[in-house]
Amino acid sequence: MSNLLPEMTDLWLKTINWQPNDLQKSQFQQVYEQVIKGNSQFNLTRITEPIEFWEKHLWDSLQPIVPLLSLAKPQIIDIGTGAGFPGLPMAIALPDSTVTLVDSTRKKIAFLDTLLAELSIPNALTLTSRAETLAKLPQYSNAYDVATVRAVGSAAICAEYALPLIKPGGIAVLYRGNWTEVEQEALISAISPMNGKIDSIDSFTTPLSHSVRHCIYLKKLITSTPNQARV
Ligand code: SAH
């Protein structure tokens, strides 16, 4: 039997002013067990120790949850979800949301399909696709309230994947480690033609290993419709 994840109730509260209920705690544990079980077959993650899994996969995924708690039934898309991060913890923590877990690698999605069939997480669904392909399909473009992207490429690339999929007024959350002026300039150049702007940048360290993190919140601007254009 695999190890138990730490509960960290106080640390959740202290760091992000949120804490999982009993159901959510048991779902986190089940996700952990499934990932460890699936690891040999699907090569999902190097992070396997319970404490590290809690910090790098659960806490890290949910750090930006507070601004999302106020959204009513948000439609969320997690681009390049891999073994389900950050989308799966989001789906567990936000049961009123619908989370679409997207990855271009079929075997990652096959793992998630097995996991979702075994766990009761009715608000998560999967899609095998490249993000740039989805953007060309009307049912997915401009369709989401929130897009999340962790560890998929440069911030500029992540933004190029995320912005077309969110609604005007929607939020893209880019999960980053270190953050530099150069990356910020490249990001701004990439998003300006796509009606995107940096809404805020959150800089913090993870609570146990004190690793540097930056969360970049992008907003897609609401533009006037063509018939409102002024002469
Ligand atoms: N977000 C996860 C996994 C990161 S690894 C985490 O943070 O743990 C990057 C994942 O992105 C891989 O599973 C890869 O298959 C996927 N990926 C890379 N380019 C993609 C694209 N253009 N569209 C969708 N998924 C992509």
Boltz pocket constraint, residues with backbone or C-beta under 6 A from the ligand:
constraints:
  - pocket:
      binder: B
      contacts: [[A, 79], [A, 80], [A, 81], [A, 82], [A, 83], [A, 84], [A, 85], [A, 86], [A, 102], [A, 103], [A, 104], [A, 105], [A, 108], [A, 129], [A, 130], [A, 131], [A, 132], [A, 149], [A, 150], [A, 151], [A, 152], [A, 161]]
      max_distance: 6.0
